[in-house]
């Protein structure tokens, strides 16, 4: 995986996960009718967004650990929920794993250092 493809995969999966969390808890399968406060779970995903878009290596490092919380939530809800919520949880699992893999691939690439040209 190239640096560019890992960057694009990380950006797109993070943005998709933010929208999935919002749609899930506000419209598609909320815990309570009319939406729930669980939609606020997308707020921690907004914290690394700027750093991910700006290719900051440190942001990739700590957000790779943050995304594991969303993986865990997806697994728990995929095993305990029913109907549409189960499929949305599966989507959360896939997106969080994509982000994690892309972040690790991005981190493992050597940093490009300019020689002052």
Backbone torsions as a table, in degrees:
resi	resn	phi	psi	omega
1	UNK	NA	126.8	-179.6
2	UNK	-78.3	167.0	179.2
3	UNK	-62.3	-41.1	-179.9
4	UNK	-65.1	-43.6	-179.1
5	UNK	-69.5	-36.0	177.2
6	UNK	-69.0	-35.7	175.9
7	UNK	-62.7	-48.6	-179.2
8	UNK	-64.7	-39.3	179.0
9	UNK	-66.0	-42.7	179.4
10	UNK	-64.2	-46.0	-179.6
11	UNK	-62.1	-48.9	-175.7
12	UNK	-68.5	-39.0	179.8
13	UNK	-69.9	-35.3	177.5
14	UNK	-66.9	-45.8	179.4
15	UNK	-64.6	-41.5	178.4
16	UNK	-63.8	-38.2	178.9
17	UNK	-66.4	-37.5	176.6
18	UNK	-61.6	-47.9	180.0
19	UNK	-67.3	-36.4	177.3
20	UNK	-62.3	-46.1	-179.5
21	UNK	-61.4	-42.8	178.7
22	UNK	-65.5	-48.8	-178.7
23	UNK	-63.9	-39.5	-178.6
24	UNK	-61.0	-50.7	-173.7
25	UNK	-86.2	-15.9	179.1
26	UNK	-101.3	-30.9	-170.9
27	UNK	-133.3	-49.5	-168.6
28	UNK	-73.7	-50.8	-179.3
29	UNK	-151.7	64.2	-178.1
30	UNK	-68.7	154.8	178.1
31	UNK	-64.4	-40.7	178.0
32	UNK	-115.3	146.4	178.9
33	UNK	-58.5	137.9	179.3
34	UNK	86.4	5.3	179.6
35	UNK	106.7	163.9	-179.2
36	UNK	-142.0	165.4	178.5
37	UNK	-70.3	-10.9	177.4
38	UNK	-63.8	-13.6	176.1
39	UNK	-62.7	-20.6	178.5
40	UNK	-69.0	-9.6	178.8
41	UNK	-66.0	-13.6	177.7
42	UNK	-80.5	-14.7	-178.2
43	UNK	-60.0	-43.1	176.8
44	UNK	-61.8	-24.0	178.5
45	UNK	-74.0	-21.2	178.4
46	UNK	-75.7	-24.8	-177.8
47	UNK	-60.0	-46.2	-179.4
48	UNK	-85.9	-4.2	-171.8
49	UNK	-57.3	-47.3	-178.5
50	UNK	-63.3	-43.9	179.0
51	UNK	-65.9	-35.8	177.8
52	UNK	-67.2	-45.3	179.9
53	UNK	-64.9	-30.2	179.6
54	UNK	-93.1	8.4	175.0
55	UNK	60.7	40.8	177.5
56	UNK	-84.6	116.9	-174.3
57	UNK	-58.5	-41.8	-179.6
58	UNK	-61.8	-38.6	178.3
59	UNK	-63.9	-40.0	176.2
60	UNK	-61.1	-37.4	-178.3
61	UNK	-65.3	-52.0	-176.4
62	UNK	-77.3	-29.9	179.1
63	UNK	-72.1	-23.5	174.6
64	UNK	-64.4	-31.4	176.5
65	UNK	-78.8	-37.5	178.8
66	UNK	-61.7	-40.2	-173.8
67	UNK	-66.1	-21.1	178.9
68	UNK	-64.7	-27.2	175.4
69	UNK	-64.1	-36.9	178.9
70	UNK	-73.7	-32.9	173.7
71	UNK	-62.3	-46.2	-179.9
72	UNK	-62.6	-44.2	178.5
73	UNK	-61.3	-41.2	178.8
74	UNK	-61.2	-42.7	179.3
75	UNK	-64.9	-46.2	-179.0
76	UNK	-61.7	-46.2	-177.2
77	UNK	-74.0	-28.6	176.1
78	UNK	-67.3	-32.0	-179.9
79	UNK	-87.3	-20.7	-174.8
80	UNK	-111.1	-28.3	-178.3
81	UNK	-85.3	169.5	179.8
82	UNK	-128.6	160.8	174.2
83	UNK	70.3	-139.0	-176.0
84	UNK	-63.1	-32.2	-179.1
85	UNK	-62.4	-34.6	178.2
86	UNK	-65.3	-40.6	179.4
87	UNK	-70.9	-36.2	176.4
88	UNK	-66.4	-36.3	176.5
89	UNK	-65.5	-38.1	176.6
90	UNK	-63.6	-38.9	175.7
91	UNK	-63.6	-39.0	177.7
92	UNK	-64.0	-39.1	177.5
93	UNK	-62.2	-48.2	-178.0
94	UNK	-62.3	-47.0	-178.6
95	UNK	-65.2	-39.7	179.4
96	UNK	-68.4	-37.1	176.9
97	UNK	-68.6	-38.0	175.9
98	UNK	-61.5	-45.8	179.6
99	UNK	-62.9	-44.0	-179.5
100	UNK	-61.1	-48.4	-179.4
101	UNK	-63.4	-42.4	179.2
102	UNK	-66.2	-38.0	178.6
103	UNK	-65.4	-44.1	179.0
104	UNK	-64.1	-41.3	177.9
105	UNK	-63.3	-39.5	178.5
106	UNK	-67.0	-41.5	-178.7
107	UNK	-66.5	-38.2	-176.9
108	UNK	-70.1	-21.6	177.9
109	UNK	-70.5	140.7	178.0
110	UNK	-67.0	143.4	179.0
111	UNK	-68.7	138.4	178.1
112	UNK	-82.0	122.1	-179.3
113	UNK	-110.6	127.9	178.2
114	UNK	-78.6	139.6	179.5
115	UNK	-95.2	14.5	174.8
116	UNK	89.8	17.0	179.5
117	UNK	-62.6	NA	NA
